[in-house]
Amino acid sequence: MARDTIAPTQPATPSAPSLVDTAVPALDALGSDVRLELEELIGRGGMGEVRLVRDVKLGRQLAMKTSTTSDDEATHRFVREARVQGQLEHPGIVPVHELGLDADGRPFFTMKRVRGITLGEVLRDPTFPRRRLLTFLQMLARTLDFAHARGVVHRDVKPANVMLGDFGEVYLLDWGLAKLDAQEDTPVKREGESRPGVTVAGAVMGTPGYMAPEQASGRPATPASDVWALGVMLYESLTSTKLIDEKTFIDSIVATQKLENPSPRARKDDVSPELDALCVAALAQDATRRPTAREFAEKLDAILAGERDLELRVSLAERHVQKAEVAAARALQNGSLDARREALREVGQALALDPGLSKAHDLFGRLLAVAPTELPPEVKHELDEAQRDNARVGIRNGLLANLSTGLLLVPTVFWVRDWRMFSATIALWLASTGLIALISRKKVATRADRLLGIGVVTLFNTSLALISGPFVILPAVATAYAMSMALWVPKKGPHVRHDAAGPLAHRSAGAQSRGRAAEVLRAGGRRRVDARLDARPRNAPLGTGDVDHPARHHRLVDDGHGAHATGARRRAPPAVTATVEPRTAARRRTHAGHKRHALKATSGR
């Protein structure tokens, strides 16, 4: 059906095909000369009309196009159209079944009835999927490539001559202006108007707005002229706007000849660079620079394949983001490490498929902004290994310190007066050395092992203080043991304090009263100081009271009425009376006590 020369008498809307008629006519009817029955008229123009007819022998419905002009040249073109269209057997070209004269002597030809809508109607719908439009153009380019390979140039390719079938078919209609590539254009006088959108014959051949510059200037059309029309329709499909929308014929011709590198990407930034380059190439003013119809189809097919891959990537990325959001909700709600790991894995896969997916970036940022509530198993394992290494180093250091201390006892054999005390010290030394050596051979020391070792070593230090005094050996030994035990004891869990070794040793050596040593021991075991004044860190050693706290300038003293802060009102006596002073003050008091004890010992001699 020639949609440009035949004015439709009813809307071109998709219609459902009738069911197959399986009724068998009488055998006499097959020999009848009557083959076609005329039905309703579906279109009429200045040079012809199209109506539906029924093939009575085959029971099918056909479209019959009849010439209504008396012009010999127009009649000649009508017959040539039927013959060209009938010889181009291609799925994109409507097949011609019969060519003849009707009862009035007018030429007609019958062809397949095509149901669907034109590409022009589709282009007026901005919501129509772009990918389907590109698929239609790719199929149309294949049809033109078939015609060009047989030497035929259509010369009137435009959206109104492209029919989209109800089942995905794409037909190129109206081959009335078609010619062989080697033939010269023959102007034809035709009744009708010279306005954009209407086929014009005479000085030029084609439709303004879709004819190539060489056609607009009156030069012969070539296959590249059909490719120009493909480029115009590609531009309109990508931008949803007309490339040349002039009101008059002359203005359209001038605009066509002045058009230079029209870029659809300049109008719409969502057009891919590949599509933009293809459109610009098809709309080159120089016909020799345009791609062939086959090249146009192949490039468009490659672009569609890439877009299909891109669409698949985007779809898969969206799925991964949805899974990541579910896992992230679990991870942020209950701190599940497995859920957090799953969410990060899904987000990573989504970004690998679509690096520009904003939802994946936002979710990744939220996951990084919230710290996990538990350490990964790998990190826990590494920390445990590091703690075990530290414990082994501490045990070895303690063993060396214990051996060195025992060797210091050798010279004292000549001055021993109390062999029982000396023997007990030697026994404790051997026991502590053996116990430390035994623990060092274990891969992991248990809490009981550590407590037993610390207890035996503490007893050994106490007995050593009794026989050597507090100022000769004990300070160095206590320092060495404190350093080694600090490495031995793990960082997590309750810390075992060695503060008890000092008071016990001082008490045994006579440097501290029994009541004072017991008081410090009780305070070390269960100190209960007002939380508003006691700002010491958890597990801080005894005597630590000068930390950064609003009450750090207060000083707890014991004046016989319980611990209270100077400058503040007194509080009720706590359950355990203890003196807790700033570190520097405690050191001064300890130093002063040691000095007084030394003076007493000197004066006693």
Residue pairs with C-beta under 8 A, 6 or more apart in sequence:
1 42
1 43
1 50
1 63
1 65
1 94
1 114
1 163
1 173
1 174
2 45
2 48
2 50
2 65
2 161
2 173
2 174
2 176
3 12
3 43
3 118
3 160
3 161
3 163
3 173
3 174
4 45
4 156
4 158
4 160
4 161
4 174
4 197
4 198
4 199
4 207
5 45
5 46
5 47
5 48
5 174
5 176
5 192
5 199
6 43
6 44
6 45
6 48
6 49
6 50
6 65
7 43
7 44
7 45
8 42
8 43
9 41
9 42
9 43
9 44
10 42
12 117
12 118
12 121
13 117
14 115
14 116
14 117
14 166
15 115
16 166
17 115
17 166
18 61
21 59
23 59
25 56
25 57
25 59
29 56
29 57
30 57
32 56
34 56
35 55
35 56
35 57
36 53
36 54
36 55
36 56
36 62
36 64
36 110
37 53
37 54
37 56
38 51
38 53
38 64
39 51
39 52
39 53
39 54
39 61
40 51
40 52
41 49
41 50
41 51
42 50
42 51
42 52
42 63
43 49
43 50
43 51
44 50
44 68
46 69
46 190
46 191
46 192
47 67
47 68
47 69
47 74
47 78
47 190
47 191
48 65
48 66
48 67
48 68
48 69
48 78
49 65
49 66
49 68
50 63
50 64
50 65
50 66
51 63
51 64
51 66
52 61
52 62
52 63
52 64
52 113
53 61
53 62
53 63
53 64
53 110
54 60
54 61
54 62
55 61
55 62
55 110
61 113
62 97
62 110
62 111
62 112
62 113
63 110
63 111
63 112
63 113
63 114
64 108
64 109
64 110
64 111
65 82
65 108
65 109
65 110
65 111
66 102
66 106
66 107
66 108
67 74
67 75
67 78
67 106
67 107
67 108
68 106
69 75
69 78
69 191
71 189
71 190
73 186
73 188
73 189
74 188
74 190
75 107
77 176
77 177
77 188
78 107
78 176
79 99
79 107
80 178
81 174
81 175
81 176
81 178
82 96
82 99
82 107
82 109
83 99
84 152
84 175
84 178
85 93
85 94
85 96
85 111
85 175
85 178
86 95
86 96
86 99
86 109
87 150
88 146
88 147
88 150
88 152
88 175
89 95
90 143
90 146
90 147
91 143
91 169
92 139
92 140
92 142
92 143
92 146
92 169
92 170
92 171
92 172
93 143
93 146
93 147
93 171
93 172
93 175
94 111
94 112
94 114
94 163
94 171
94 173
95 111
95 112
96 109
96 110
96 111
97 109
97 110
97 111
97 112
98 109
98 110
99 107
99 108
99 109
100 107
100 108
100 109
101 107
101 108
102 108
114 163
114 165
114 169
114 171
114 173
115 165
115 166
116 163
116 164
116 165
116 166
116 169
116 171
117 163
117 164
118 159
118 160
118 161
118 162
118 163
118 164
119 136
119 159
119 160
119 162
119 163
119 164
119 233
120 158
120 159
120 160
120 162
122 128
122 133
122 136
122 159
122 164
123 133
123 159
123 233
123 236
123 237
123 240
126 240
130 237
130 238
131 304
131 307
131 311
133 237
134 234
134 237
134 275
134 300
134 303
134 304
134 307
135 304
136 162
136 164
136 170
137 230
137 233
137 234
137 237
137 300
138 297
138 300
138 301
138 304
139 170
140 157
140 162
140 170
140 172
140 230
140 233
141 230
141 293
141 294
141 296
141 297
141 300
142 293
142 294
142 297
143 170
143 172
144 154
144 157
144 172
144 223
144 226
144 227
144 230
144 293
145 292
145 293
145 294
145 297
147 153
147 154
147 172
147 178
148 181
148 223
148 226
148 292
148 293
151 180
151 181
151 182
152 175
152 178
152 179
152 180
152 181
153 178
153 179
153 180
153 181
153 221
153 222
153 223
153 225
153 226
154 172
154 175
154 177
154 178
154 226
155 177
155 178
155 179
155 205
155 206
155 211
155 215
155 221
155 225
155 226
156 174
156 176
156 177
156 178
156 199
156 205
156 206
156 207
156 210
157 172
157 210
157 226
157 229
157 230
157 233
158 207
158 209
158 210
158 229
158 233
159 233
159 236
160 197
161 172
161 173
161 174
162 170
162 171
162 172
162 173
162 233
163 169
163 170
163 171
163 173
164 170
165 171
174 199
176 199
177 199
177 201
177 205
177 206
179 185
179 221
181 222
181 223
184 220
185 205
185 220
185 221
187 201
187 202
187 203
187 205
188 201
188 202
189 201
189 202
190 200
190 201
190 202
192 198
192 199
192 200
194 200
194 249
195 208
195 248
195 249
196 207
196 208
196 209
196 246
196 247
196 248
196 249
196 252
197 207
197 208
197 209
198 207
199 206
199 207
200 206
200 207
200 208
200 249
203 218
204 211
204 215
204 216
204 218
204 253
205 211
205 215
205 221
206 212
206 215
206 216
206 221
206 225
208 216
208 244
208 246
208 249
208 252
208 253
208 256
209 232
209 242
209 243
209 244
209 245
209 246
209 252
209 256
210 228
210 229
210 232
210 233
211 225
211 228
211 229
211 256
212 221
212 224
212 225
212 228
212 229
212 256
212 287
213 228
213 256
213 257
213 259
213 285
213 287
214 220
214 221
214 222
214 224
214 225
214 287
215 221
215 225
216 253
216 256
216 257
217 257
222 287
223 292
223 293
224 287
224 288
224 290
224 292
225 287
226 293
227 282
227 290
227 291
227 292
227 293
227 296
228 282
228 283
228 287
228 290
230 282
230 293
230 296
231 279
231 281
231 282
231 283
231 290
232 243
232 244
232 283
234 264
234 275
234 278
234 279
234 282
234 300
235 243
235 262
235 264
235 279
235 283
236 242
236 243
238 264
238 268
238 271
238 275
238 279
239 264
239 267
239 268
239 271
241 267
243 259
243 262
243 283
244 252
244 255
244 256
244 259
246 252
246 254
246 255
257 285
259 283
259 285
260 285
261 280
261 283
261 284
262 279
262 280
262 283
263 276
263 279
263 280
264 271
264 275
264 276
264 279
265 271
265 272
265 273
265 275
265 276
272 303
272 307
274 299
274 302
274 303
274 306
275 303
278 291
278 296
278 299
278 300
278 303
281 289
281 290
281 291
282 290
282 291
282 296
283 290
284 290
291 299
313 353
313 354
314 353
314 354
314 357
316 353
317 349
317 350
317 351
317 353
317 354
317 357
317 360
318 350
318 357
320 346
320 347
320 349
320 350
320 353
320 360
321 346
321 347
321 350
321 357
321 359
321 360
321 363
323 342
323 346
324 342
324 343
324 344
324 346
324 347
324 350
324 360
324 363
325 343
325 363
327 339
327 340
327 342
327 343
327 346
328 339
328 340
328 343
328 363
328 366
328 367
330 336
330 339
331 337
331 339
331 340
331 342
331 343
331 367
331 372
332 366
332 370
335 372
335 373
335 374
337 372
337 374
337 376
340 367
340 372
341 376
343 363
343 367
344 364
344 367
347 360
347 363
347 364
347 367
350 357
350 360
351 357
351 360
351 361
351 364
354 360
375 383
387 490
387 491
387 492
388 443
388 444
390 487
390 488
390 490
391 445
391 487
391 488
391 489
391 490
392 440
393 487
394 484
394 485
394 486
394 487
394 488
394 489
395 436
395 439
395 440
395 445
395 484
395 488
396 440
397 480
397 483
397 484
397 487
397 488
398 436
398 453
398 457
398 481
398 484
398 485
398 488
399 433
399 436
399 437
399 440
401 477
401 480
401 481
401 484
402 429
402 432
402 433
402 436
402 457
402 460
403 433
404 480
405 429
405 460
405 464
405 473
405 477
405 480
406 426
406 429
406 430
406 433
408 473
409 422
409 425
409 426
409 429
409 464
412 422
412 467
412 468
413 422
416 422
418 467
421 463
421 466
421 467
422 467
424 463
425 460
425 463
425 464
425 466
425 467
428 456
428 459
428 460
428 463
429 460
431 456
431 460
432 453
432 456
432 457
432 459
432 460
435 452
435 453
435 456
436 453
436 457
439 445
439 449
439 450
439 453
442 449
445 488
447 493
450 488
450 489
450 496
451 496
453 488
454 485
454 496
454 498
457 481
457 485
458 498
458 500
458 501
458 504
461 474
461 477
461 478
461 481
461 501
461 505
462 501
462 504
462 505
462 508
463 508
464 473
464 474
464 477
465 474
465 505
465 506
465 508
465 509
466 508
466 509
468 474
469 509
470 505
470 506
470 509
470 510
470 511
470 594
471 598
474 505
474 509
478 501
478 502
478 505
481 498
481 501
482 498
485 496
485 498
489 495
489 496
494 539
495 539
497 524
497 541
497 542
499 520
499 524
499 541
499 542
500 521
500 524
503 512
503 516
503 517
503 520
503 521
504 517
504 521
506 512
506 517
507 513
507 514
507 517
510 597
511 593
511 594
511 597
512 593
519 577
519 578
519 579
520 542
520 578
522 576
522 578
523 542
523 576
523 578
523 579
523 580
524 542
526 575
526 576
527 534
527 542
527 576
527 578
527 580
528 574
528 575
528 576
529 556
529 563
529 574
529 578
529 580
530 571
532 551
533 549
533 551
533 554
533 556
533 565
534 545
534 580
535 547
535 548
535 549
535 550
535 551
535 552
536 544
536 545
536 547
537 544
537 547
540 547
542 580
543 580
543 581
543 582
543 583
543 586
543 587
544 583
545 552
545 555
545 556
545 580
545 581
545 582
545 583
546 552
546 582
546 583
546 584
551 565
554 565
554 566
554 567
554 568
555 565
555 566
555 581
555 582
555 585
556 563
556 564
556 565
556 579
556 580
556 581
557 563
557 564
557 566
557 579
557 581
558 577
558 578
558 579
561 570
561 573
562 570
562 571
562 572
562 573
562 574
562 577
563 571
563 573
563 574
563 577
563 578
563 579
563 580
564 570
564 571
581 589
